[in-house]
Amino acid sequence: MSFAGFMDFARKDVNLLESSPTAFLKKLHSDFICKYEKDRDSYEYAMSESLRLSGIYWCLSAMDIMQELDRMNRDEIVKYVKECRREDGGYGPAEQHDSHLLHTLCAVQIAIILDRLECIDAEGIVQFVKNLQKPDGSFTGDSSNEIDTRFTFVALATLYLLGRLNEIDAQKAVEFVLKCYNSDGGFGTRPGSESHSGQVYCCVGSLCILDRLESIDRNKTAAWLAQRQCTSGGLNGRPEKLPDVCYSWWVLSSLAMLKRLHWIDEEKMKRFIYACQDSETGGFADRPEDVSDPFHTVFGIAALSLFSHPELSSVDAVFCMTKKCLGDKSLC
């Protein structure tokens, strides 16, 4: 770790350099994503196999938000999604990998973005999701017994997008989510766990999908989220942690669902997001001067969309997909 990096870690924030980008570099980001998808021999591509289907969703959603979707090879993507289907009805991150709820949602999102819902096995997916709900309303991500509020959101989002929420016990799902609601206004991975921005997004999103946001104190939750903004303008996942551009999405989207987006300093927030761009290769990194990747790129772009950036399509705060591709399924 460099001395500058050590100082950032010690004070739990980052310095924005005068040389950092101050505007959105759309063309570079579009080129970055296209290169990432086409350069199959790169180290980065090889090391991301365990996240491949999620990576395709990140890239597609980013390109759709930037109105650059026509640059992607739709037929090749559809073919790959089909190869990731497993016998239990779920989808794995790559061919010959076990199915998981996270990647199953990505398969559905990909199909919707490409307007190719017929390419996925909807009935198999519904059965796969149903089988993962536990008696207390929680969900596991696969055949293991690990429960996490991420999996609750992913299960509900998957079924909602397929129009099949009636297939699971929605009331039990709400009860489990509310057991994870902490006195500070945040949510954890399970009852008694520490509040975290990612979990807040998942739980607020779950309640939004089920039209149960009245079950929580919106102001208290929004206040906890607003407190995640650091002096640099960036947002962190929990107290005493460094800001990260991905939390720009988890926090801002949650505030948007709570109708409290204005509780964030927009100009400082955008300045931090812009500074996380790579002005040479394109893409966004977690923090300024770090290496960019598709994960941080889509969430940096989506966060800017929530601020109605003129070069970007409107994004739905629940699903991180354009409102245009979602049509009447868009919630927020």
Order of alpha helices (4+ residues) and beta strands (2+ residues): alpha-alpha-alpha-alpha-alpha-alpha-alpha-alpha-alpha-alpha-alpha-alpha-alpha-alpha-beta-beta-alpha
